[in-house]
Amino acid sequence: RPHSTFSSSAVAHVGTARPEYCPFHAQEFPCRSDCLSSDGNHCSLDFTNPQAKDGRGVERVVSAPLAAVSKAETGGRRCPFSHPAEKVAEKKSKTNNCFDFESFFGDKLDSTKREDNYRTFKTVQRLAADFPRAENYYKSPHSPIRNIREVTIWCANDYLGMSRHADVLQAAKATAEKYGVGAGGTRNISGNGILHEALEATLASLHAKDAALLFTSCYNANDTALTVLGNHLPNLIYFSDAANHRSMIEGIRHSGARKVIFRHNDVDHLESLLREADPAAPKVVVFESVYSM
């Protein structure tokens, strides 16, 4: 599917096209019942007939299948996915011996959806002036129109709403005006930023440590720290709480170190497992201060 800009008339065409024809997949792919509403906005071509207008000057949608639409009707442009039937057959015959990636991943996606494992993220925009309220953007089934409703966000990490504090906003604005937005690359490419170094020094002082290192997320911090420890400490044994976050589980797994799981928040069980372990082996007990998962 082309991912370039699309015209409003192309969207209008998608919304009213005949359901048996996908306006940009043409005859190659059967159009599912929801493809027009879910995929229509990806079409970059205008398939309305510029000559076909009603008495009010409103463009009328070309109702023929895309493969039959003339170049004049699309301003000389052709959809890269449209092929006459004979070309489609010829193309398929030439690729019969090749691995069909489209079918393979299509089947995987269908299987994931059937098993109810397909994850769809909510679209939520927080409102700075009305913490902790936010706008939830959602679509009704088989409708391309987005609706908006207000919701309350109780699961954000911005517990006290400090992201909207006047001092924070002013500092962010002044910094963006002076230094621009973004680091311009990773530390390996662009080096350390002076502001990042100052923040790391503040965090190290707060925790009474020699130094601190910032990561892009808590997940990356847990994963990386546990991976590095396991890679460098010989014969390390991780003792992991049964309810630990996935980031910790992945870090331990990536390290290749031995893992022993103790029951959630069960100190007695942990103590019994520690007694059974080799006294000479280095040990790290992994648990969370707040269990969110």
For each residue, the residues with C-beta under 8 A, 3 or more apart:
1: 24 39 42 43 81
2: 24 42 43 44 45 80
3: 42 44
4: 44
5: 44
6: 10 11 41 42 43 44 45 46
7: 10 11 46
8: 11 12
9: 12 13 46 48 59
10: 6 7 13 14 43 44 45 46 47 48
11: 6 7 8 14 15 40 41
12: 8 9 15 16 48 59 61
13: 9 10 16 17 23 46 47 48 61 62
14: 10 11 17 23 36 40 41 43
15: 11 12 36 37 40 144
16: 12 13 61
17: 13 14 21 23 36 61 63
18: 21 63 65
19: 31 33 36
20: 31
21: 17 18 26 27 31 65 66
22: 25 26 29 31 35 36 39 66
23: 13 14 17 36 40 43 47 66
24: 1 2 39 42 43 45 66 79 81 82
25: 22 28 29 31 35 81
26: 21 22 29 65 66 67 79 81 82 83
27: 21 65 66 67 82 83 84 85 88
28: 25 81 82 83 88
29: 22 25 26 81
30:
31: 19 20 21 22 25 35 36
32: 35
33: 19 142
34: 37 38 142
35: 22 25 31 32 38 39 40
36: 14 15 17 19 22 23 31 39 40 144
37: 15 34 40 142 143 144
38: 34 35 144
39: 1 22 24 35 36 42 43
40: 11 14 15 23 35 36 37 43 144
41: 6 11 14 144
42: 1 2 3 6 24 39
43: 1 2 6 10 14 23 24 39 40 47 79
44: 2 3 4 5 6 10
45: 2 6 10 24 74 77 79
46: 6 7 9 10 13 74 75 77
47: 10 13 23 43 61 62 66 69 73 74 79
48: 9 10 12 13 52 59 60 61 62 73
49: 52 59 60 61 62 73
50: 59 73 75
51: 73
52: 48 49 59 60 62
53: 56 57 58 59 60
54: 57 58 60
55:
56: 53
57: 53 54
58: 53 54
59: 9 12 48 49 50 52 53
60: 48 49 52 53 54
61: 12 13 16 17 47 48 49
62: 13 47 48 49 52 69 73
63: 17 18
64: 68 69
65: 18 21 26 27 68 69
66: 21 22 23 24 26 27 47 69 79 82
67: 26 27 82 83 84 85
68: 64 65
69: 47 62 64 65 66 73 74
70: 73 74
71: 74 75 76 77 78
72: 75 76
73: 47 48 49 50 51 62 69 70
74: 45 46 47 69 70 71 77 78 79
75: 46 50 71 72
76: 71 72
77: 45 46 71 74
78: 71 74 82
79: 24 26 43 45 47 66 74 82
80: 2
81: 1 24 25 26 28 29
82: 24 26 27 28 66 67 78 79
83: 26 27 28 67 87 88 91
84: 27 67 87 88
85: 27 67 88 89
86: 89 90
87: 83 84 90 91
88: 27 28 83 84 85 91 92
89: 85 86 92 93
90: 86 87 93 94
91: 83 87 88 94 95
92: 88 89 95 96
93: 89 90 96
94: 90 91
95: 91 92 98 100
96: 92 93
97:
98: 95
99: 104
100: 95 103 104
101: 104 105
102: 105 106
103: 100 106 107
104: 99 100 101 107 108
105: 101 102 108 109
106: 102 103 109 110
107: 103 104 110 111
108: 104 105 111 112
109: 105 106 112 113 118
110: 106 107 113 114
111: 107 108 114 115
112: 108 109 115 117 118
113: 109 110 116 117 118
114: 110 111
115: 111 112
116: 113
117: 112 113
118: 109 112 113
119:
120:
121:
122: 136 138
123: 136 137 138 146
124: 134 135 136 137 151 153
125: 134 135 137
126: 131 132 133 134 153 156 158
127: 130 131 133 134 135
128: 131 163 164 169
129: 164
130: 127 133
131: 126 127 128 158 161 164
132: 126 152 153 154 156 161
133: 126 127 130 150 151 152 153
134: 124 125 126 127 150 151 152 153
135: 124 125 127 148 149 150 151
136: 122 123 124 148 149 150 151
137: 123 124 125 146 147 148
138: 122 123 146 147 148 149
139: 143 144 145 146 147
140: 143 145 147
141:
142: 33 34 37
143: 37 139 140
144: 15 36 37 38 40 41 139
145: 139 140
146: 123 137 138 139
147: 137 138 139 140
148: 135 136 137 138
149: 135 136 138
150: 133 134 135 136
151: 124 133 134 135 136
152: 132 133 134
153: 124 126 132 133 134 156
154: 132
155:
156: 126 132 153 159
157:
158: 126 131 161 162 163
159: 156
160:
161: 131 132 158 164 165
162: 158 165 168
163: 128 158 168
164: 128 129 131 161 168 169
165: 161 162 168 169
166: 169 170
167: 170 171
168: 162 163 164 165 171 172
169: 128 164 165 166 172 173
170: 166 167 173 174
171: 167 168 174 175
172: 168 169 175 176
173: 169 170 176 177
174: 170 171 177 178
175: 171 172 178 179 195
176: 172 173 179 180 181
177: 173 174
178: 174 175
179: 175 176 193 195
180: 176
181: 176
182:
183: 186 190 193 196
184: 189 190
185: 188 189 190
186: 183 189 190
187: 190 191 192
188: 185
189: 184 185 186
190: 183 184 185 186 187 193
191: 187
192: 187 196 197
193: 179 183 190 196 197
194: 197 198
195: 175 179 198 199
196: 183 192 193 199 200 214
197: 192 193 194 200 201
198: 194 195 201 202
199: 195 196 202 203 214
200: 196 197 203 204 211 212 213 214
201: 197 198 204 205 212
202: 198 199 205 206
203: 199 200 206 207 212 214
204: 200 201 207 209 210 211 212
205: 201 202 208
206: 202 203
207: 203 204 212
208: 205
209: 204 212
210: 204
211: 200 204
212: 200 201 203 204 207 209
213: 200
214: 196 199 200 203
215: 218 220 221 224
216: 220
217: 220 221
218: 215 221 222 247
219: 222 223 245 246 247
220: 215 216 217 223 224 247
221: 215 217 218 224 225 247
222: 218 219 225 226 245 247 248 251
223: 219 220 226 227 247 248 250 251 254
224: 215 220 221 227 228 251
225: 221 222 228 229 251
226: 222 223 229 230 238 248 251 252 254 255 284 286
227: 223 224 230 231 251 254 255
228: 224 225 231 232 255
229: 225 226 232 233 236 255 257 284
230: 226 227 233 236 238 251 252 254 255 256 257
231: 227 228 255 256
232: 228 229
233: 229 230 236 257 282 284
234: 282
235: 258 278 280 281 282
236: 229 230 233 255 257 258 281 282 283 284
237: 257 258 259 260 277 278 281 282 283 284
238: 226 230 252 255 257 258 259 260 283 284 286
239: 260 261 262 270 273 274 283 284 285 286
240: 244 248 249 252 259 260 261 262 286 287
241: 244 261 262 264 265 286 287 288
242: 261 262 263 264
243: 264 265 288 291 293
244: 240 241 248 249 286 287 288
245: 219 222 248 249 288 291 292 293
246: 219 249 250 293
247: 218 219 220 221 222 223 250 251
248: 222 223 226 240 244 245 251 252 286 288
249: 240 244 245 246 252 253
250: 223 246 247 253 254
251: 222 223 224 225 226 227 230 247 248 254 255
252: 226 230 238 240 248 249 255 257 259 286
253: 249 250 256 259
254: 223 226 227 230 250 251
255: 226 227 228 229 230 231 236 238 251 252
256: 230 231 253
257: 229 230 233 236 237 238 252
258: 235 236 237 238
259: 237 238 240 252 253
260: 237 238 239 240 273 277
261: 239 240 241 242
262: 239 240 241 242 266 269 270 273
263: 242 266 269
264: 241 242 243 291
265: 241 243
266: 262 263 269 270
267: 270 271
268: 271 272
269: 262 263 266 272 273
270: 239 262 266 267 273 274 285
271: 267 268 274 275
272: 268 269 275 276
273: 239 260 262 269 270 276 277
274: 239 270 271 277 283
275: 271 272
276: 272 273
277: 237 260 273 274 281 283
278: 235 237 281
279:
280: 235
281: 235 236 237 277 278
282: 233 234 235 236 237
283: 236 237 238 239 274 277
284: 226 229 233 236 237 238 239
285: 239 270
286: 226 238 239 240 241 244 248 252
287: 240 241 244
288: 241 243 244 245 248 291 292
289:
290:
291: 243 245 264 288
292: 245 288
293: 243 245 246
